Amino acid sequence: MITPLEMKRYDPPLDHGISEAVTVLRNANIETFESCEGGPRHAYPEPTVRFHGDQAEGFKALAAAMRGGLRVAALRRTWPLLDGEPTGPWWEITLHVTSR
């Protein structure tokens, strides 16, 4: 489990509800770059971690997440549109919402 001090070393600090997932993925050498615990007034409706990597990286992250006991809901390869231009591709893993 990640400590509050470790959460603060990220800029901005990690949401408490996603810190375990980020730790599991980072410990597996997955290059995460965005995360959110999800819910009202958050960027995502469900816990989500975005990460960089080639075609195989998503499956590496999925395996690490499953080994780490995370309740994965989906694995996606995305090309978000910013100002009408496709960006990416990026990977994202979403987790089942647990009681808060």
Backbone as a printed PyTorch tensor [residue, N CA C, xyz], in Angstrom:
tensor([[[  0.8460,  -1.1860,   0.0000],
         [  0.0000,   0.0000,   0.0000],
         [  0.8860,   1.2430,   0.0000]],

        [[  0.4880,   2.2280,  -0.7270],
         [  1.2540,   3.4720,  -0.8360],
         [  0.9410,   4.3800,   0.3600]],

        [[  1.9620,   5.0230,   0.8840],
         [  1.7840,   5.9040,   2.0390],
         [  1.3760,   7.2990,   1.5800]],

        [[  0.7660,   8.0880,   2.4790],
         [  0.4170,   9.4670,   2.1160],
         [  1.6200,  10.2710,   1.6220]],

        [[  2.7880,  10.0410,   2.1990],
         [  3.9900,  10.7540,   1.7660],
         [  4.3470,  10.3800,   0.3300]],

        [[  4.2450,   9.1020,  -0.0040],
         [  4.5340,   8.6670,  -1.3700],
         [  3.5130,   9.2420,  -2.3540]],

        [[  2.2410,   9.3580,  -1.9370],
         [  1.2030,   9.9220,  -2.7960],
         [  1.5430,  11.3460,  -3.1800]],

        [[  2.1390,  12.0960,  -2.2540],
         [  2.4630,  13.4970,  -2.4980],
         [  3.6350,  13.6800,  -3.4450]],

        [[  4.4250,  12.6450,  -3.6700],
         [  5.5820,  12.7980,  -4.5570],
         [  5.1690,  12.8940,  -6.0220]],

        [[  3.9260,  12.5440,  -6.3030],
         [  3.3920,  12.7090,  -7.6510],
         [  2.8650,  14.1300,  -7.7920]],

        [[  2.9080,  14.6560,  -9.0010],
         [  2.4610,  16.0310,  -9.2420],
         [  1.3830,  16.0370, -10.3110]],

        [[  0.1340,  16.2950,  -9.9480],
         [ -0.3970,  16.5250,  -8.6110],
         [ -0.4350,  15.2210,  -7.8230]],

        [[ -0.6330,  15.3050,  -6.4970],
         [ -0.6730,  14.0850,  -5.6810],
         [ -1.7650,  13.1280,  -6.1660]],

        [[ -1.5190,  11.8420,  -5.9790],
         [ -2.4900,  10.8270,  -6.3880],
         [ -3.7700,  10.9090,  -5.5680]],

        [[ -4.8930,  10.6030,  -6.2320],
         [ -6.1360,  10.3930,  -5.4910],
         [ -5.9470,   9.1490,  -4.6290]],

        [[ -6.4470,   9.2080,  -3.4190],
         [ -6.3090,   8.0700,  -2.5070],
         [ -6.8780,   6.7830,  -3.1130]],

        [[ -8.0200,   6.8890,  -3.7870],
         [ -8.7020,   5.7200,  -4.3080],
         [ -8.0630,   5.0550,  -5.5150]],

        [[ -7.0000,   5.6210,  -6.0630],
         [ -6.3340,   5.0230,  -7.2230],
         [ -4.8630,   4.7210,  -6.9300]],

        [[ -4.3920,   5.0950,  -5.7690],
         [ -2.9620,   4.9620,  -5.4510],
         [ -2.4780,   3.5160,  -5.4940]],

        [[ -3.2900,   2.5750,  -5.0360],
         [ -2.8650,   1.1710,  -5.0690],
         [ -2.6690,   0.7030,  -6.5050]],

        [[ -3.5840,   1.0540,  -7.3940],
         [ -3.4780,   0.6480,  -8.7960],
         [ -2.2300,   1.2400,  -9.4390]],

        [[ -1.9660,   2.5070,  -9.1920],
         [ -0.7700,   3.1510,  -9.7500],
         [  0.4840,   2.4580,  -9.2260]],

        [[  0.5000,   2.1370,  -7.9560],
         [  1.6590,   1.4580,  -7.3590],
         [  1.8790,   0.0900,  -7.9870]],

        [[  0.8190,  -0.6840,  -8.1370],
         [  0.9220,  -2.0120,  -8.7550],
         [  1.4950,  -1.8940, -10.1620]],

        [[  0.9810,  -0.9590, -10.9500],
         [  1.4470,  -0.8080, -12.3230],
         [  2.8770,  -0.2730, -12.3810]],

        [[  3.1880,   0.7220, -11.5640],
         [  4.5560,   1.2700, -11.5440],
         [  5.5680,   0.2040, -11.1100]],

        [[  5.1890,  -0.6290, -10.1380],
         [  6.0860,  -1.7070,  -9.6880],
         [  6.3400,  -2.7310, -10.7940]],

        [[  5.4480,  -2.7810, -11.7830],
         [  5.6310,  -3.6660, -12.9380],
         [  6.2800,  -2.9320, -14.1140]],

        [[  6.8250,  -1.7550, -13.8420],
         [  7.5020,  -0.9320, -14.8580],
         [  6.5710,  -0.4610, -15.9720]],

        [[  5.3170,  -0.2010, -15.6160],
         [  4.3600,   0.3940, -16.5400],
         [  4.4610,   1.9060, -16.3790]],

        [[  4.6390,   2.6230, -17.4850],
         [  4.8180,   4.0740, -17.4490],
         [  3.4540,   4.7800, -17.4140]],

        [[  2.9100,   4.9330, -16.1990],
         [  1.6360,   5.6250, -16.0460],
         [  1.8490,   7.1260, -16.1960]],

        [[  0.8040,   7.8230, -16.6960],
         [  0.9330,   9.2710, -16.8060],
         [ -0.3120,  10.0250, -16.3540]],

        [[ -1.3990,   9.3340, -16.0900],
         [ -2.6140,  10.0010, -15.6290],
         [ -3.4560,   8.9830, -14.8770]],

        [[ -4.0510,   9.4340, -13.7770],
         [ -4.9130,   8.5350, -13.0180],
         [ -5.9790,   9.3380, -12.2960]],

        [[ -7.0770,   8.6560, -11.9760],
         [ -8.1820,   9.2970, -11.2810],
         [ -8.9720,   8.2140, -10.5560]],

        [[ -9.3880,   8.5070,  -9.3300],
         [-10.1790,   7.5260,  -8.5830],
         [-11.6140,   7.4480,  -9.0730]],

        [[-12.0380,   8.3850,  -9.8990],
         [-13.3720,   8.3610, -10.4810],
         [-14.4490,   8.8380,  -9.5330]],

        [[-15.6230,   9.0760, -10.0950],
         [-16.7650,   9.4910,  -9.2980],
         [-17.1750,  10.9260,  -9.5830]],

        [[-18.1940,  11.3960,  -8.8700],
         [-18.6600,  12.7790,  -9.0550],
         [-17.5270,  13.7910,  -8.8450]],

        [[-17.4970,  14.8100,  -9.6810],
         [-16.4950,  15.8890,  -9.6260],
         [-15.0720,  15.3780,  -9.8950]],

        [[-14.9660,  14.2570, -10.6010],
         [-13.6580,  13.7350, -11.0130],
         [-13.6180,  13.6580, -12.5300]],

        [[-12.4490,  13.4650, -13.0840],
         [-12.2770,  13.4340, -14.5350],
         [-12.9050,  12.2010, -15.1880]],

        [[-13.0440,  11.1270, -14.4580],
         [-13.5710,   9.8730, -14.9880],
         [-14.6910,   9.3630, -14.0950]],

        [[-15.6490,   8.6320, -14.6690],
         [-16.7280,   8.0840, -13.8470],
         [-16.2740,   6.9090, -12.9800]],

        [[-15.2330,   6.1890, -13.4300],
         [-14.7330,   5.0490, -12.6620],
         [-13.2260,   5.1770, -12.4930]],

        [[-12.6310,   4.4410, -11.5440],
         [-11.1790,   4.4970, -11.3590],
         [-10.4630,   4.1500, -12.6670]],

        [[ -9.5410,   5.0260, -13.0750],
         [ -8.8720,   4.8820, -14.3710],
         [ -7.4000,   5.2440, -14.2470]],

        [[ -6.5670,   4.4660, -14.9170],
         [ -5.1330,   4.7760, -15.0230],
         [ -4.7720,   4.7220, -16.4990]],

        [[ -4.1480,   5.7840, -16.9890],
         [ -3.6380,   5.8260, -18.3640],
         [ -2.1430,   5.5740, -18.3480]],

        [[ -1.6690,   4.9330, -19.4190],
         [ -0.2370,   4.6280, -19.4730],
         [  0.2270,   4.5440, -20.9230]],

        [[  1.5300,   4.7450, -21.0980],
         [  2.1730,   4.7000, -22.4050],
         [  2.5890,   3.2680, -22.7330]],

        [[  2.8370,   3.0210, -24.0010],
         [  3.4180,   1.7410, -24.3990],
         [  2.9630,   1.2800, -25.7590]],

        [[  3.6850,   0.3000, -26.2620],
         [  3.3700,  -0.2590, -27.5680],
         [  2.2000,  -1.2340, -27.4630]],

        [[  1.9630,  -1.9820, -28.5240],
         [  0.8060,  -2.8760, -28.5680],
         [  0.8010,  -3.9060, -27.4500]],

        [[  1.9360,  -4.3860, -27.0360],
         [  2.0030,  -5.4220, -26.0040],
         [  1.8680,  -4.8690, -24.5860]],

        [[  2.1060,  -3.5790, -24.4050],
         [  2.1440,  -3.0050, -23.0520],
         [  0.8120,  -3.1360, -22.3180]],

        [[ -0.2940,  -3.0430, -23.0240],
         [ -1.5980,  -3.1720, -22.3880],
         [ -1.7790,  -4.5310, -21.7410]],

        [[ -1.3170,  -5.5740, -22.4320],
         [ -1.4610,  -6.9240, -21.8990],
         [ -0.5110,  -7.1690, -20.7370]],

        [[  0.6600,  -6.5400, -20.7930],
         [  1.5930,  -6.5950, -19.6570],
         [  0.9540,  -5.9260, -18.4410]],

        [[  0.3280,  -4.7730, -18.6420],
         [ -0.3230,  -4.0590, -17.5420],
         [ -1.5140,  -4.8510, -17.0000]],

        [[ -2.2830,  -5.4560, -17.8910],
         [ -3.4260,  -6.2670, -17.4550],
         [ -2.9600,  -7.4320, -16.5990]],

        [[ -1.9180,  -8.1080, -17.0210],
         [ -1.3780,  -9.2240, -16.2360],
         [ -0.8890,  -8.7450, -14.8750]],

        [[ -0.1730,  -7.6200, -14.8520],
         [  0.3290,  -7.0780, -13.5780],
         [ -0.8320,  -6.7000, -12.6660]],

        [[ -1.8580,  -6.0770, -13.2270],
         [ -3.0210,  -5.6720, -12.4310],
         [ -3.7230,  -6.8840, -11.8360]],

        [[ -3.8950,  -7.9070, -12.6430],
         [ -4.5640,  -9.1150, -12.1490],
         [ -3.7240,  -9.8070, -11.0780]],

        [[ -2.4100,  -9.8970, -11.3090],
         [ -1.5280, -10.4840, -10.2930],
         [ -1.5360,  -9.6710,  -9.0130]],

        [[ -1.7110,  -8.3570,  -9.1510],
         [ -1.7250,  -7.4670,  -7.9950],
         [ -3.0710,  -7.4110,  -7.2880]],

        [[ -4.0430,  -8.1920,  -7.7520],
         [ -5.3320,  -8.2520,  -7.0790],
         [ -6.2840,  -7.1100,  -7.4250]],

        [[ -5.9810,  -6.3470,  -8.4730],
         [ -6.8720,  -5.2560,  -8.8640],
         [ -8.0870,  -5.8230,  -9.6000]],

        [[ -9.2290,  -5.2190,  -9.4050],
         [-10.4720,  -5.6600, -10.0400],
         [-10.6670,  -4.8990, -11.3450]],

        [[-10.0420,  -5.3930, -12.4020],
         [-10.0520,  -4.7180, -13.7040],
         [-11.4290,  -4.8470, -14.3570]],

        [[-11.9620,  -3.7200, -14.8090],
         [-13.2350,  -3.7080, -15.5290],
         [-13.0040,  -3.6790, -17.0360]],

        [[-11.9660,  -2.9580, -17.4880],
         [-11.7130,  -2.8370, -18.9290],
         [-10.2670,  -2.4350, -19.1890]],

        [[ -9.7960,  -2.8280, -20.3540],
         [ -8.5040,  -2.4080, -20.8920],
         [ -8.8020,  -1.8120, -22.2530]],

        [[ -8.3160,  -0.5890, -22.4770],
         [ -8.6260,   0.1110, -23.7300],
         [ -7.3670,   0.7160, -24.3490]],

        [[ -7.3680,   0.7460, -25.6640],
         [ -6.3640,   1.4900, -26.4410],
         [ -7.1300,   2.6780, -26.9950]],

        [[ -6.7450,   3.8890, -26.6610],
         [ -7.5360,   5.0610, -27.0230],
         [ -6.7370,   6.0680, -27.8440]],

        [[ -7.4680,   6.8070, -28.6490],
         [ -6.9530,   7.9180, -29.4410],
         [ -7.8540,   9.1180, -29.1470]],

        [[ -7.6480,   9.7900, -28.0080],
         [ -8.5170,  10.9270, -27.6720],
         [ -8.3760,  12.0620, -28.6940]],

        [[ -9.4490,  12.8090, -28.8710],
         [ -9.4150,  13.9880, -29.7360],
         [ -9.2160,  15.2230, -28.8810]],

        [[ -8.1800,  15.9850, -29.1690],
         [ -7.9080,  17.2540, -28.5060],
         [ -7.9300,  18.3350, -29.5730]],

        [[ -8.8100,  19.3060, -29.3980],
         [ -8.9840,  20.3670, -30.3950],
         [ -9.2440,  19.7910, -31.7860]],

        [[-10.0210,  18.7100, -31.8400],
         [-10.3840,  18.1020, -33.1100],
         [ -9.3160,  17.2430, -33.7510]],

        [[ -8.1760,  17.0700, -33.0690],
         [ -7.0750,  16.2690, -33.5990],
         [ -6.9010,  14.9980, -32.7750]],

        [[ -6.7760,  13.8310, -33.4430],
         [ -6.5230,  12.6070, -32.6730],
         [ -5.1240,  12.6390, -32.0550]],

        [[ -5.0330,  12.1820, -30.8290],
         [ -3.7570,  12.0760, -30.1180],
         [ -3.5910,  10.6350, -29.6670]],

        [[ -2.4150,  10.3130, -29.1770],
         [ -2.1900,   8.9570, -28.6920],
         [ -1.4950,   8.1370, -29.7620]],

        [[ -1.6940,   6.8440, -29.7230],
         [ -2.6210,   6.1310, -28.8540],
         [ -2.0610,   5.9650, -27.4510]],

        [[ -2.9860,   5.8350, -26.5050],
         [ -2.6600,   5.5670, -25.1070],
         [ -3.4370,   4.3530, -24.6680]],

        [[ -2.9410,   3.7450, -23.6360],
         [ -3.6560,   2.6620, -22.9800],
         [ -4.3550,   3.2200, -21.7510]],

        [[ -5.4780,   2.6070, -21.3980],
         [ -6.0740,   2.9040, -20.1040],
         [ -6.7130,   1.6450, -19.5440]],

        [[ -6.5750,   1.5370, -18.2540],
         [ -7.1950,   0.4440, -17.4990],
         [ -8.2320,   1.0850, -16.6040]],

        [[ -9.4250,   0.5070, -16.5780],
         [-10.4410,   0.9750, -15.6370],
         [-10.7280,  -0.1480, -14.6520]],

        [[-11.0760,   0.2570, -13.4550],
         [-11.3100,  -0.6950, -12.3740],
         [-12.7590,  -0.6600, -11.9410]],

        [[-13.2160,  -1.7940, -11.4220],
         [-14.5600,  -1.8210, -10.8210],
         [-14.5830,  -0.8940,  -9.6210]],

        [[-15.6740,  -0.2000,  -9.4650],
         [-15.8370,   0.7100,  -8.3130],
         [-16.0730,  -0.1330,  -7.0720]],

        [[-15.3230,   0.1800,  -6.0240],
         [-15.5350,  -0.4810,  -4.7410],
         [-16.2420,   0.5060,  -3.8290]],

        [[-16.8300,   0.0090,  -2.7720],
         [-17.5390,   0.9110,  -1.8540],
         [-16.5630,   1.9060,  -1.2680]],

        [[-17.0230,   3.1440,  -1.1310],
         [-16.1550,   4.2250,  -0.6410],
         [-16.5190,   4.5800,   0.7730]]])
